Amino acid sequence: MFRFEAGARILVKRFESLDSEPIEVEILAKAPKMIKVKVLCDGYFAKNSIRWLSSDNWFSIGRSNTVT
């Protein structure tokens, strides 16, 4: 389950890719067991893309320390 509020910048990882680097996202909206995010770095998705992430496939690492 995603425990962060809308507007938070967090790092997330995919369960099936535990050895890969996490991606940084900003939470735009929340739904039960899902978050709508803006991707803030290139990696698994293109930078600035908008995606829905399911807690069945993704988990949060923690807040991002990136300052803009």
C-alpha positions in Angstrom: 0.0 0.0 0.0 1.2 3.5 -0.8 1.4 5.5 2.4 2.4 9.0 1.0 0.1 11.9 0.3 -0.6 13.5 -3.1 2.2 15.9 -4.0 4.9 13.8 -2.3 8.0 12.9 -4.3 8.9 9.3 -3.6 11.2 6.6 -4.9 9.4 3.4 -6.1 10.6 0.0 -7.3 8.9 -2.8 -9.2 8.7 -6.1 -7.2 10.0 -8.1 -10.2 13.1 -5.8 -10.5 14.4 -5.6 -7.0 18.0 -5.3 -8.1 17.3 -2.3 -10.4 17.5 1.4 -9.5 14.4 2.9 -8.1 12.6 5.6 -10.1 11.6 9.0 -8.7 7.9 10.0 -9.0 5.5 12.7 -7.8 2.1 11.5 -6.6 -0.7 13.2 -8.5 -3.7 11.3 -7.2 -4.5 8.2 -5.1 -7.0 5.4 -5.4 -7.3 2.2 -3.4 -4.1 0.2 -4.0 -3.0 2.6 -6.8 -1.3 6.0 -7.3 -1.3 8.2 -10.3 2.3 9.6 -10.7 4.4 11.9 -12.9 7.7 10.2 -13.6 10.6 12.6 -12.7 13.5 10.6 -14.1 14.3 8.4 -17.1 14.4 4.8 -16.4 11.5 2.3 -16.4 9.2 4.9 -18.0 10.0 8.1 -20.0 10.6 11.2 -17.9 7.5 13.4 -17.4 5.1 10.6 -18.4 1.9 10.1 -16.3 1.3 6.6 -15.1 -0.9 4.6 -12.7 1.1 2.3 -10.5 -0.5 -0.6 -8.6 0.6 -1.7 -5.2 0.5 -5.3 -6.5 3.5 -4.5 -8.8 5.2 -1.5 -7.2 6.3 -0.5 -3.7 7.6 2.7 -2.2 11.2 3.0 -0.9 10.7 6.4 0.8 10.6 10.1 0.2 12.9 11.6 -2.4 15.6 14.0 -1.3 15.8 15.8 -4.6 15.4 19.5 -4.4 14.2 21.5 -7.4 
